[in-house]
Amino acid sequence: MKSLLLSVTALAAVACGGSDPAPTPIPLAPAIVVRITDPTEGAVVGLTTIQVTGTYAPADLTDDVWLFVFPALAPGRGWHQSGNAPAGLPAERGGPPQSYDLAVFTAPANSATTAALRQYLTDWSRTGDFIGLTQSQIDALSGLVERHRVRIRR
């Protein structure tokens, strides 16, 4: 995606009786778009651990991207996922076959929200026990914005 830069110079000239005012470009921040591309909506996956891939824009996105898993058998609770599972950070534990919502969120890098999510992961990794975050805990993380969601079945 390219950034969009608009100018209101032409409209301002009409408002100023035809004289040319100084240009006043209004830069617009590019919209953040994050999509899960695999697995797709309704996919049936046979593995306990699945690789989730996706796309994002703008290309210079500075926000952190977080993946949450919401199992149907644990309504109102979500487990955020590590972007670095091979380094030993936890991933969602396997459970009985069921539907899962995979939801991708963004949060400003170096924000209190990102720090809180990293702390949850650190505590989970250290104790080996993480009961997930309730919807109200997720909602309380200001700056955390849901960007896309798909439902899969395992």
C-alpha positions as CSV (number, residue, x, y, z in Angstrom):
1,M,0.0,0.0,0.0
2,K,1.2,3.5,-0.7
3,S,0.7,6.5,1.6
4,L,-1.9,9.0,0.5
5,L,-1.2,12.7,0.7
6,L,-4.0,15.1,-0.1
7,S,-4.0,18.8,-0.5
8,V,-6.8,21.2,0.2
9,T,-5.2,24.1,-1.8
10,A,-7.8,24.2,-4.5
11,L,-10.7,24.4,-2.0
12,A,-8.9,27.0,0.1
13,A,-8.4,29.2,-3.0
14,V,-12.2,29.4,-3.5
15,A,-12.7,30.2,0.1
16,C,-10.1,33.0,-0.1
17,G,-11.8,34.8,-3.0
18,G,-9.4,33.4,-5.7
19,S,-6.1,34.4,-4.1
20,D,-3.6,31.5,-3.7
21,P,-3.1,30.6,-0.1
22,A,0.0,28.8,1.0
23,P,-0.3,25.0,0.3
24,T,-1.6,23.1,3.2
25,P,-1.1,19.4,2.6
26,I,-2.8,17.1,5.0
27,P,-0.9,13.9,5.5
28,L,-3.1,10.9,6.3
29,A,-1.6,8.0,8.2
30,P,-1.8,4.8,6.1
31,A,-4.5,2.4,7.3
32,I,-3.2,-0.6,9.2
33,V,-4.3,-3.8,7.6
34,V,-3.4,-7.2,9.0
35,R,-4.8,-10.4,7.6
36,I,-4.5,-14.1,8.4
37,T,-3.9,-15.9,5.1
38,D,-3.3,-19.4,6.3
39,P,-5.2,-21.2,7.7
40,T,-8.2,-19.9,6.0
41,E,-11.7,-19.4,7.4
42,G,-13.3,-22.9,8.1
43,A,-10.0,-24.8,7.6
44,V,-9.7,-28.2,9.4
45,V,-6.2,-28.6,10.8
46,G,-5.0,-32.0,12.2
47,L,-2.0,-30.8,14.2
48,T,-1.8,-29.5,17.7
49,T,0.6,-26.8,16.6
50,I,-0.1,-24.9,13.4
51,Q,1.8,-22.3,11.6
52,V,-0.2,-19.1,11.0
53,T,0.8,-16.8,8.2
54,G,-0.5,-13.5,7.0
55,T,0.0,-10.2,5.5
56,Y,0.2,-6.6,6.8
57,A,0.3,-3.1,5.5
58,P,1.9,-0.5,5.5
59,A,5.2,-2.1,4.7
60,D,6.9,-0.1,7.4
61,L,4.4,-1.1,10.1
62,T,5.9,-0.3,13.5
63,D,3.1,-1.8,15.7
64,D,3.6,-5.2,17.3
65,V,1.4,-8.0,15.9
66,W,-0.2,-10.4,18.4
67,L,-2.0,-13.6,17.6
68,F,-4.7,-14.8,20.0
69,V,-6.4,-18.2,20.1
70,F,-10.0,-18.4,21.4
71,P,-11.1,-22.0,21.9
72,A,-14.9,-22.6,21.6
73,L,-14.8,-24.8,24.7
74,A,-13.4,-21.9,26.8
75,P,-15.8,-19.0,25.9
76,G,-14.7,-15.6,26.9
77,R,-11.0,-16.6,27.2
78,G,-8.1,-16.1,24.9
79,W,-4.5,-17.2,24.8
80,H,-2.0,-14.9,23.1
81,Q,0.7,-16.5,21.1
82,S,4.4,-16.1,20.9
83,G,6.0,-14.9,17.7
84,N,9.1,-16.9,18.7
85,A,7.9,-20.3,19.7
86,P,11.3,-22.0,18.8
87,A,13.0,-19.9,21.5
88,G,10.9,-21.7,24.1
89,L,8.1,-19.3,24.5
90,P,4.7,-21.0,25.0
91,A,2.1,-21.7,22.4
92,E,-1.6,-22.6,22.9
93,R,-1.8,-26.1,24.5
94,G,-3.6,-28.8,22.7
95,G,-7.0,-29.8,23.8
96,P,-9.9,-31.8,22.6
97,P,-11.1,-31.4,19.0
98,Q,-13.0,-28.1,18.7
99,S,-13.4,-24.9,16.9
100,Y,-10.9,-22.1,17.5
101,D,-11.0,-18.4,16.5
102,L,-7.6,-17.1,15.5
103,A,-7.6,-13.3,15.9
104,V,-4.7,-11.0,15.0
105,F,-4.3,-7.8,16.9
106,T,-1.9,-4.9,16.8
107,A,-0.5,-2.7,19.6
108,P,1.9,0.1,19.5
109,A,5.5,-1.1,19.9
110,N,7.1,-0.3,23.3
111,S,3.7,0.5,24.8
112,A,2.3,-0.5,28.2
113,T,0.0,-2.9,26.3
114,T,2.9,-4.7,24.6
115,A,4.8,-4.7,27.9
116,A,1.8,-6.3,29.7
117,L,1.4,-9.0,27.0
118,R,5.1,-9.8,27.1
119,Q,4.9,-10.1,30.9
120,Y,2.0,-12.5,30.6
121,L,4.1,-14.7,28.3
122,T,7.1,-14.5,30.6
123,D,5.0,-15.5,33.6
124,W,3.3,-18.3,31.6
125,S,6.7,-19.6,30.5
126,R,8.2,-19.4,34.0
127,T,5.2,-21.1,35.8
128,G,4.0,-23.4,33.0
129,D,0.4,-22.5,33.9
130,F,-1.6,-19.9,32.1
131,I,-5.3,-19.9,32.3
132,G,-5.6,-17.4,29.4
133,L,-6.9,-13.8,29.5
134,T,-10.5,-13.0,30.0
135,Q,-12.3,-10.8,27.4
136,S,-12.4,-8.0,30.0
137,Q,-8.6,-8.3,30.5
138,I,-8.1,-8.2,26.8
139,D,-10.5,-5.2,26.5
140,A,-8.5,-3.4,29.3
141,L,-5.4,-3.4,27.2
142,S,-5.8,0.0,25.6
143,G,-4.2,0.3,22.2
144,L,-4.8,-3.4,21.4
145,V,-6.8,-3.4,18.2
146,E,-8.3,-6.5,16.6
147,R,-7.5,-6.5,12.8
148,H,-8.8,-9.9,11.5
149,R,-10.3,-13.2,12.8
150,V,-10.8,-16.6,11.3
151,R,-12.5,-19.7,12.7
152,I,-10.8,-23.1,12.2
153,R,-11.4,-26.6,13.5
154,R,-8.9,-29.0,15.0
